[in-house]
Amino acid sequence: MSNSPYPIELIPLPAHPDPQHPIPLRREVTDLVNDPDASIQVSLFLQALDTFMKMSDLNDQTTYFRIAGE
């Protein structure tokens, strides 16, 4: 297992944003939890986070605990 840094690549932003298709802002988790209309989003987020946290290959640099622990 390597202790060297592993770069996390971000989604590239367009040079000229399209006003017809703006980039959505990330919502605060507390706003999602308190919004009854967002219950499906909260459920999907928690399922995805659970799956991400269960990744257990210690050699994989993209597992939750490797990323969160760095």
Secondary structure, DSSP 8 states (H G I E B T S, - for coil): ---S----------SS--TTS-------HHHHHH-GGGHHHHHHHHHHHHHHHT---TT-TTSHHHHHH-
